[in-house]
């Protein structure tokens, strides 16, 4: 069984990032041999990372879920031209042990029009822990105009989210042919 985990780096209750990650996970959830797992960082106990303390709050359980996944889709809103402090705090707990030989996809949502630097920052930080970031990535500009409540109304973005998930699963199968 291949596991695709999504990490929601938004704390917003009606997060466009979380909605986008759910669409990405749903695209592969019915595929044979695939199970999905959403790590919603807004709903966990994750104190500010402290390098002198090994485990805090839910950090060990969250790291284990990422470590056991063959594929991870990371999602973050754009904050000040980069990813959220929520994701950064979680990622500080992680190491190459969590991401080595893991296929990684990236999703960012922006309130405005710019998301390029956020994707580059995420690619860089994933590369630093030996994750295999797939070339496909999804940036959502003006996210509030792409959703009507919980429903994504932009078919192009939907296709890109679905394609991202398919690419992540294909890369995970390449990296883990036994799964």
N, C-alpha and C positions, 0 to 999 in steps of 0.2 A: 504494500500500500504506500502510495506517495502522498505526503502531507504538504499542502500549501498553506502557510500561515500569513496573515496580513497584520501588520503593526500599524495601528491608528495613532498617529502622533498629534492628534487634536484633542483638546479638552472641551471644545464647544459642544453644547447639548445637541444641536441640530447640525452637526458638522458635515460639510460637503465632502471633506476628506473621507470620513467614515462611510458616507453614502456611496462614494466612488469606489472604495475598497470592497464594499458589499457587492456591487455590480461585478467587479473583477473576480471575486470569489465565486459568485453565482454562475459565472460563465464556465467554470470548470468543475463545479460541485457535482454535477451529474455524470461526469466522465468516469468511465470504469477505472477502478484502481486509484481514485483520487479522493482524499478527504480534505476538508478545509477547516481553518481555525482562525478566528478573529481575536487578536489581542488588542483590546480597547484600553489604551493607557489612561483614558479619562475615568475608568471604573476600577482602578486597582490602587493598592497601597504601595507607592513607590517614592520613598523619601529622597531628598536630594542626595545624589551620589556622594559618598565619602570614601576616599581611597584607603583609609585606615580601618574600615569596617567591611568585612567580607560580604555579609548578607544583610539586607535591610528589607523590611516589608515583604512584598511579593516578588522581590528581585530574583530569587533562586528559581521559583516556579516559572516565571516569565522567560528567563534565560533557557531553562530546560525545554520549553515549548519551541523556542526558536532553534535550539540545538538539534532537536529531534525532527524538525521540518527539513525536507529536501529543497523546498522553495519558499521564499519569503517575498511578499510584496510590501514595501514600505510606503506609507502615506504620510504626508505632512502638509499643513497649510504653509503658505509663504508668510513669514514674519520678518520684516526689516531686511528683505532680500535674501533670506536663508531659511533653514528649516526651524521648526518650533523648539523651544526649550524643553517641552515635554518629550519629544523624540530624543533630543540630545541627552537628557538625563537618563533615559532608558539605555541609550546606546553606550553611555559611559560605563554601564554595568557589563556590557558585552565585550567579547574579545574574539580573537580568531577561532577559538573553540566553538563559538556559536555559529559562525558564518563560513568556515572552511568547507569548500565543495558544496556550497549552497547557491542555487540559482536565485537571483534577486531582481525584482522589478521595482520601478519607482513611479509613484503617483504624487503630484503636488497640485494643490488648489490655491488659486490666487483671487483675492478680492478685486484686484485690478488686472492689469495686462501683462505683468512681468513675472516669469517663473524660471527663466533660464539659469540664473545663478543658484537657485535652490536645488535644481536637478544636478548641477555640477558639484555642489557641496555634498549632496547625498552620494553621488558616484564616488567622490574622493574618500568619504568616510567609510563607505562599504569596501572600497579597494583596500583600505588600511587594515581591515579585519579579514581579508582574503575571500570576500564574497565575489561571486561571478555575476556581475550586473549585465543583464541582457541589453542589447542595443535599443529595443523598443522601450519607450517611456511615455508617460502621459502627463501633460501639464494642462490644467483647466483654467483658462483666463476668465475673469469676471464670473466666477462660479455661481453667484446668486442668480444670474440671468440664465444659467444652464439648467436650473432645477425649478420645478413647480412643486413646492412642498418637498416630498420625498422622491418624486419622480423626475428622472433625468429626461429632459426634453430635447437634447442635442444628440441626434443619431450618430453623428461623426465621432463624438467623444465616446459614446457607448461602444461603437465598433473598435475604437482604439483601446479602451479598457479591456474589452473581451480579447482583442489580439495580444495585448500585453500578457494576460493570464495564460493564453495558449503558448506564447513564447517562453514564459517562465516554466511551464510544465514540460515543454519540449527540452529545454536546457537541463532541467532537473532529471529527466529520463536519460539524457546523454551522460550526465554526471553519475547517475545511480541506476544503471541498467537492471539491477536486481530488485529495485523497488516496484 
